């Protein structure tokens, strides 16, 4: 990968990691409550649809999903390199391609709401 691209992918990785570190514990708690049949009222379908129908809610959801994807792919790429997989070009192309596809699909589906 060219050095020009390194800063771009590193910034997406850092932003995704920071955002995930702050938001994931709350999402895990809400999911745990929902799994045991006691979900908060905010998880009702009407509430979630109302949240994602707003442009700001869409922007926040897009940031959470897309930056989380970029963080996960970069972490996976570095981990595979550390385990001895030296086909870095192929891993980078496939991984970042999947993150880009996930980002585009997230935008598409959020715009459908």
N, CA and C atoms as an extended XYZ file, in Angstrom:
339
Properties=species:S:1:pos:R:3:atomname:S:1:resname:S:1:resid:I:1 pbc="F F F"
N         0.849       -1.165        0.000 N   UNK     1
C         0.000        0.000        0.000 CA  UNK     1
C         0.897        1.231        0.000 C   UNK     1
N         0.523        2.229       -0.766 N   UNK     2
C         1.313        3.446       -0.849 CA  UNK     2
C         1.250        4.221        0.457 C   UNK     2
N         2.312        4.983        0.715 N   UNK     3
C         2.358        5.751        1.956 CA  UNK     3
C         1.279        6.822        2.002 C   UNK     3
N         0.804        7.277        0.870 N   UNK     4
C        -0.235        8.299        0.828 CA  UNK     4
C        -1.528        7.768        1.452 C   UNK     4
N        -1.849        6.509        1.226 N   UNK     5
C        -3.074        5.918        1.740 CA  UNK     5
C        -2.982        5.575        3.222 C   UNK     5
N        -1.782        5.454        3.740 N   UNK     6
C        -1.605        4.988        5.114 CA  UNK     6
C        -2.280        5.923        6.121 C   UNK     6
N        -2.140        7.216        5.944 N   UNK     7
C        -2.744        8.166        6.886 CA  UNK     7
C        -4.265        8.101        6.832 C   UNK     7
N        -4.835        7.907        5.667 N   UNK     8
C        -6.286        7.824        5.530 CA  UNK     8
C        -6.824        6.614        6.285 C   UNK     8
N        -6.238        5.448        6.043 N   UNK     9
C        -6.723        4.245        6.707 CA  UNK     9
C        -6.436        4.276        8.207 C   UNK     9
N        -5.326        4.871        8.591 N   UNK    10
C        -5.021        4.968       10.013 CA  UNK    10
C        -6.023        5.879       10.720 C   UNK    10
N        -6.414        6.978       10.082 N   UNK    11
C        -7.381        7.881       10.714 CA  UNK    11
C        -8.751        7.226       10.848 C   UNK    11
N        -9.167        6.447        9.851 N   UNK    12
C       -10.433        5.723        9.949 CA  UNK    12
C       -10.361        4.669       11.059 C   UNK    12
N        -9.216        4.008       11.176 N   UNK    13
C        -9.015        3.018       12.231 CA  UNK    13
C        -9.097        3.672       13.608 C   UNK    13
N        -8.418        4.787       13.779 N   UNK    14
C        -8.397        5.466       15.077 CA  UNK    14
C        -9.774        6.008       15.444 C   UNK    14
N       -10.464        6.611       14.488 N   UNK    15
C       -11.796        7.143       14.769 CA  UNK    15
C       -12.765        6.016       15.103 C   UNK    15
N       -12.697        4.929       14.366 N   UNK    16
C       -13.569        3.785       14.639 CA  UNK    16
C       -13.290        3.157       15.983 C   UNK    16
N       -12.027        3.053       16.345 N   UNK    17
C       -11.676        2.478       17.642 CA  UNK    17
C       -12.131        3.340       18.802 C   UNK    17
N       -11.957        4.640       18.672 N   UNK    18
C       -12.378        5.555       19.729 CA  UNK    18
C       -13.895        5.531       19.885 C   UNK    18
N       -14.593        5.612       18.777 N   UNK    19
C       -16.051        5.605       18.812 CA  UNK    19
C       -16.580        4.285       19.364 C   UNK    19
N       -15.995        3.192       18.944 N   UNK    20
C       -16.416        1.883       19.417 CA  UNK    20
C       -16.166        1.734       20.912 C   UNK    20
N       -15.052        2.258       21.389 N   UNK    21
C       -14.737        2.152       22.814 CA  UNK    21
C       -15.754        2.886       23.678 C   UNK    21
N       -16.273        3.989       23.177 N   UNK    22
C       -17.252        4.752       23.954 CA  UNK    22
C       -18.663        4.202       23.828 C   UNK    22
N       -19.024        3.692       22.666 N   UNK    23
C       -20.412        3.319       22.397 CA  UNK    23
C       -20.685        1.837       22.641 C   UNK    23
N       -19.722        0.970       22.413 N   UNK    24
C       -19.957       -0.467       22.503 CA  UNK    24
C       -20.479       -0.933       23.863 C   UNK    24
N       -19.946       -0.450       24.983 N   UNK    25
C       -20.491       -0.927       26.267 CA  UNK    25
C       -21.983       -0.625       26.433 C   UNK    25
N       -22.429        0.518       25.961 N   UNK    26
C       -23.852        0.855       26.072 CA  UNK    26
C       -24.673       -0.041       25.150 C   UNK    26
N       -24.190       -0.254       23.934 N   UNK    27
C       -24.901       -1.140       23.013 CA  UNK    27
C       -24.954       -2.569       23.536 C   UNK    27
N       -23.885       -3.020       24.167 N   UNK    28
C       -23.871       -4.368       24.746 CA  UNK    28
C       -24.879       -4.477       25.886 C   UNK    28
N       -24.977       -3.457       26.716 N   UNK    29
C       -25.935       -3.472       27.817 CA  UNK    29
C       -27.371       -3.481       27.294 C   UNK    29
N       -27.663       -2.655       26.308 N   UNK    30
C       -29.012       -2.617       25.739 CA  UNK    30
C       -29.358       -3.959       25.099 C   UNK    30
N       -28.403       -4.548       24.388 N   UNK    31
C       -28.637       -5.854       23.764 CA  UNK    31
C       -28.846       -6.932       24.821 C   UNK    31
N       -28.097       -6.881       25.894 N   UNK    32
C       -28.257       -7.844       26.982 CA  UNK    32
C       -29.642       -7.717       27.613 C   UNK    32
N       -30.090       -6.504       27.838 N   UNK    33
C       -31.431       -6.299       28.386 CA  UNK    33
C       -32.503       -6.810       27.426 C   UNK    33
N       -32.304       -6.579       26.147 N   UNK    34
C       -33.275       -7.053       25.154 CA  UNK    34
C       -33.288       -8.571       25.076 C   UNK    34
N       -32.142       -9.198       25.247 N   UNK    35
C       -32.062      -10.653       25.170 CA  UNK    35
C       -32.808      -11.323       26.316 C   UNK    35
N       -32.875      -10.671       27.449 N   UNK    36
C       -33.569      -11.251       28.593 CA  UNK    36
C       -35.015      -10.777       28.708 C   UNK    36
N       -35.552      -10.222       27.630 N   UNK    37
C       -36.967       -9.887       27.575 CA  UNK    37
C       -37.362       -8.609       28.274 C   UNK    37
N       -36.406       -7.778       28.625 N   UNK    38
C       -36.716       -6.525       29.295 CA  UNK    38
C       -36.065       -5.358       28.561 C   UNK    38
N       -36.401       -5.180       27.273 N   UNK    39
C       -35.731       -4.106       26.528 CA  UNK    39
C       -36.247       -2.734       26.950 C   UNK    39
N       -35.393       -1.746       26.910 N   UNK    40
C       -35.858       -0.391       27.198 CA  UNK    40
C       -36.849        0.074       26.127 C   UNK    40
N       -37.649        1.053       26.476 N   UNK    41
C       -38.647        1.560       25.529 CA  UNK    41
C       -38.014        2.134       24.270 C   UNK    41
N       -36.780        2.572       24.358 N   UNK    42
C       -36.113        3.161       23.201 CA  UNK    42
C       -35.901        2.131       22.092 C   UNK    42
N       -35.956        0.837       22.423 N   UNK    43
C       -35.732       -0.201       21.408 CA  UNK    43
C       -37.010       -0.619       20.700 C   UNK    43
N       -38.121        0.022       20.993 N   UNK    44
C       -39.352       -0.288       20.268 CA  UNK    44
C       -39.177        0.111       18.806 C   UNK    44
N       -39.873       -0.608       17.924 N   UNK    45
C       -39.726       -0.374       16.489 CA  UNK    45
C       -40.035        1.076       16.123 C   UNK    45
N       -41.088        1.617       16.676 N   UNK    46
C       -41.484        2.983       16.341 CA  UNK    46
C       -40.423        3.993       16.774 C   UNK    46
N       -39.825        3.745       17.938 N   UNK    47
C       -38.782        4.640       18.438 CA  UNK    47
C       -37.534        4.584       17.550 C   UNK    47
N       -37.144        3.368       17.190 N   UNK    48
C       -35.948        3.218       16.361 CA  UNK    48
C       -36.164        3.799       14.971 C   UNK    48
N       -37.343        3.590       14.416 N   UNK    49
C       -37.649        4.156       13.099 CA  UNK    49
C       -37.659        5.672       13.155 C   UNK    49
N       -38.223        6.222       14.218 N   UNK    50
C       -38.217        7.665       14.381 CA  UNK    50
C       -36.810        8.227       14.521 C   UNK    50
N       -35.969        7.488       15.233 N   UNK    51
C       -34.584        7.913       15.404 CA  UNK    51
C       -33.843        7.919       14.075 C   UNK    51
N       -34.042        6.854       13.290 N   UNK    52
C       -33.316        6.749       12.027 CA  UNK    52
C       -33.976        7.504       10.883 C   UNK    52
N       -35.165        8.015       11.089 N   UNK    53
C       -35.797        8.839       10.062 CA  UNK    53
C       -35.242       10.262       10.090 C   UNK    53
N       -34.690       10.665       11.212 N   UNK    54
C       -34.102       11.987       11.358 CA  UNK    54
C       -32.722       11.995       10.702 C   UNK    54
N       -32.342       13.090       10.066 N   UNK    55
C       -31.050       13.158        9.381 CA  UNK    55
C       -29.886       13.021       10.357 C   UNK    55
N       -30.024       13.560       11.576 N   UNK    56
C       -28.947       13.456       12.558 CA  UNK    56
C       -28.799       12.017       13.055 C   UNK    56
N       -29.916       11.326       13.250 N   UNK    57
C       -29.870        9.917       13.641 CA  UNK    57
C       -29.221        9.065       12.570 C   UNK    57
N       -29.527        9.370       11.307 N   UNK    58
C       -28.889        8.651       10.201 CA  UNK    58
C       -27.392        8.888       10.185 C   UNK    58
N       -26.993       10.126       10.426 N   UNK    59
C       -25.572       10.461       10.424 CA  UNK    59
C       -24.832        9.726       11.545 C   UNK    59
N       -25.428        9.684       12.713 N   UNK    60
C       -24.805        8.985       13.845 CA  UNK    60
C       -24.724        7.482       13.574 C   UNK    60
N       -25.817        6.896       13.078 N   UNK    61
C       -25.814        5.459       12.770 CA  UNK    61
C       -24.796        5.143       11.684 C   UNK    61
N       -24.714        6.002       10.686 N   UNK    62
C       -23.731        5.798        9.616 CA  UNK    62
C       -22.311        5.841       10.168 C   UNK    62
N       -22.043        6.805       11.031 N   UNK    63
C       -20.711        6.901       11.627 CA  UNK    63
C       -20.364        5.696       12.477 C   UNK    63
N       -21.324        5.239       13.271 N   UNK    64
C       -21.077        4.072       14.125 CA  UNK    64
C       -20.754        2.831       13.304 C   UNK    64
N       -21.567        2.574       12.290 N   UNK    65
C       -21.385        1.349       11.502 CA  UNK    65
C       -20.143        1.437       10.624 C   UNK    65
N       -20.014        2.523        9.871 N   UNK    66
C       -18.909        2.588        8.919 CA  UNK    66
C       -17.551        2.690        9.612 C   UNK    66
N       -17.428        3.530       10.630 N   UNK    67
C       -16.139        3.627       11.317 CA  UNK    67
C       -15.808        2.344       12.073 C   UNK    67
N       -16.830        1.674       12.599 N   UNK    68
C       -16.589        0.375       13.228 CA  UNK    68
C       -16.074       -0.658       12.230 C   UNK    68
N       -16.621       -0.631       11.015 N   UNK    69
C       -16.144       -1.547        9.969 CA  UNK    69
C       -14.680       -1.279        9.617 C   UNK    69
N       -14.336       -0.012        9.420 N   UNK    70
C       -12.950        0.322        9.056 CA  UNK    70
C       -11.992       -0.057       10.181 C   UNK    70
N       -12.400        0.158       11.419 N   UNK    71
C       -11.561       -0.217       12.554 CA  UNK    71
C       -11.346       -1.728       12.595 C   UNK    71
N       -12.422       -2.479       12.432 N   UNK    72
C       -12.322       -3.939       12.499 CA  UNK    72
C       -11.439       -4.495       11.386 C   UNK    72
N       -11.591       -3.975       10.187 N   UNK    73
C       -10.796       -4.471        9.059 CA  UNK    73
C        -9.321       -4.168        9.263 C   UNK    73
N        -9.019       -2.971        9.717 N   UNK    74
C        -7.611       -2.635        9.925 CA  UNK    74
C        -7.001       -3.477       11.038 C   UNK    74
N        -7.771       -3.689       12.112 N   UNK    75
C        -7.297       -4.521       13.215 CA  UNK    75
C        -7.058       -5.957       12.731 C   UNK    75
N        -7.974       -6.471       11.916 N   UNK    76
C        -7.833       -7.819       11.369 CA  UNK    76
C        -6.609       -7.915       10.460 C   UNK    76
N        -6.400       -6.904        9.644 N   UNK    77
C        -5.249       -6.904        8.733 CA  UNK    77
C        -3.942       -6.931        9.511 C   UNK    77
N        -3.825       -6.101       10.519 N   UNK    78
C        -2.599       -6.061       11.320 CA  UNK    78
C        -2.424       -7.372       12.086 C   UNK    78
N        -3.534       -7.917       12.592 N   UNK    79
C        -3.463       -9.196       13.303 CA  UNK    79
C        -3.017      -10.337       12.415 C   UNK    79
N        -3.547      -10.397       11.196 N   UNK    80
C        -3.136      -11.444       10.255 CA  UNK    80
C        -1.665      -11.290        9.870 C   UNK    80
N        -1.213      -10.054        9.744 N   UNK    81
C         0.198       -9.835        9.444 CA  UNK    81
C         1.067      -10.316       10.599 C   UNK    81
N         0.616      -10.067       11.816 N   UNK    82
C         1.352      -10.525       12.994 CA  UNK    82
C         1.378      -12.037       13.122 C   UNK    82
N         0.365      -12.710       12.580 N   UNK    83
C         0.326      -14.174       12.616 CA  UNK    83
C         1.133      -14.815       11.494 C   UNK    83
N         1.690      -13.992       10.627 N   UNK    84
C         2.570      -14.526        9.594 CA  UNK    84
C         2.001      -14.514        8.194 C   UNK    84
N         0.792      -14.032        7.999 N   UNK    85
C         0.221      -13.933        6.658 CA  UNK    85
C         0.830      -12.711        5.983 C   UNK    85
N         1.683      -12.956        5.015 N   UNK    86
C         2.445      -11.870        4.402 CA  UNK    86
C         1.845      -11.387        3.081 C   UNK    86
N         0.686      -11.859        2.708 N   UNK    87
C         0.017      -11.398        1.484 CA  UNK    87
C        -0.750      -10.115        1.807 C   UNK    87
N        -0.014       -9.088        2.218 N   UNK    88
C        -0.631       -7.873        2.729 CA  UNK    88
C        -1.445       -7.144        1.669 C   UNK    88
N        -0.990       -7.159        0.436 N   UNK    89
C        -1.726       -6.479       -0.626 CA  UNK    89
C        -3.100       -7.079       -0.850 C   UNK    89
N        -3.172       -8.398       -0.849 N   UNK    90
C        -4.451       -9.084       -1.053 CA  UNK    90
C        -5.371       -8.866        0.141 C   UNK    90
N        -4.827       -8.993        1.346 N   UNK    91
C        -5.623       -8.794        2.556 CA  UNK    91
C        -6.133       -7.359        2.621 C   UNK    91
N        -5.283       -6.398        2.295 N   UNK    92
C        -5.694       -4.992        2.311 CA  UNK    92
C        -6.784       -4.741        1.277 C   UNK    92
N        -6.600       -5.268        0.081 N   UNK    93
C        -7.588       -5.055       -0.978 CA  UNK    93
C        -8.937       -5.657       -0.603 C   UNK    93
N        -8.928       -6.909       -0.151 N   UNK    94
C       -10.180       -7.565        0.221 CA  UNK    94
C       -10.811       -6.925        1.463 C   UNK    94
N       -10.007       -6.667        2.476 N   UNK    95
C       -10.532       -6.114        3.720 CA  UNK    95
C       -11.099       -4.722        3.543 C   UNK    95
N       -10.300       -3.852        2.961 N   UNK    96
C       -10.777       -2.482        2.777 CA  UNK    96
C       -11.890       -2.421        1.740 C   UNK    96
N       -11.869       -3.339        0.795 N   UNK    97
C       -12.980       -3.417       -0.162 CA  UNK    97
C       -14.278       -3.797        0.524 C   UNK    97
N       -14.212       -4.753        1.458 N   UNK    98
C       -15.405       -5.127        2.219 CA  UNK    98
C       -15.884       -3.988        3.130 C   UNK    98
N       -14.939       -3.258        3.712 N   UNK    99
C       -15.325       -2.115        4.544 CA  UNK    99
C       -15.982       -1.029        3.693 C   UNK    99
N       -15.462       -0.811        2.506 N   UNK   100
C       -16.075        0.160        1.597 CA  UNK   100
C       -17.461       -0.294        1.176 C   UNK   100
N       -17.600       -1.568        0.850 N   UNK   101
C       -18.913       -2.102        0.482 CA  UNK   101
C       -19.899       -1.969        1.646 C   UNK   101
N       -19.465       -2.293        2.853 N   UNK   102
C       -20.328       -2.148        4.021 CA  UNK   102
C       -20.718       -0.706        4.270 C   UNK   102
N       -19.792        0.207        4.045 N   UNK   103
C       -20.081        1.627        4.204 CA  UNK   103
C       -21.115        2.089        3.187 C   UNK   103
N       -20.948        1.675        1.938 N   UNK   104
C       -21.903        2.060        0.890 CA  UNK   104
C       -23.280        1.450        1.139 C   UNK   104
N       -23.317        0.190        1.564 N   UNK   105
C       -24.601       -0.439        1.861 CA  UNK   105
C       -25.284        0.212        3.063 C   UNK   105
N       -24.496        0.620        4.052 N   UNK   106
C       -25.065        1.322        5.195 CA  UNK   106
C       -25.708        2.628        4.753 C   UNK   106
N       -24.997        3.375        3.918 N   UNK   107
C       -25.554        4.629        3.416 CA  UNK   107
C       -26.833        4.368        2.607 C   UNK   107
N       -26.802        3.365        1.764 N   UNK   108
C       -27.967        3.046        0.930 CA  UNK   108
C       -29.188        2.703        1.789 C   UNK   108
N       -29.003        1.813        2.746 N   UNK   109
C       -30.133        1.384        3.562 CA  UNK   109
C       -30.630        2.483        4.497 C   UNK   109
N       -29.729        3.304        4.990 N   UNK   110
C       -30.181        4.413        5.834 CA  UNK   110
C       -30.961        5.441        5.025 C   UNK   110
N       -30.584        5.629        3.782 N   UNK   111
C       -31.333        6.575        2.946 CA  UNK   111
C       -32.694        6.037        2.551 C   UNK   111
N       -32.905        4.726        2.652 N   UNK   112
C       -34.201        4.129        2.339 CA  UNK   112
C       -35.225        4.354        3.449 C   UNK   112
N       -34.752        4.703        4.636 N   UNK   113
C       -35.670        4.900        5.773 CA  UNK   113
C       -36.297        6.279        5.680 C   UNK   113
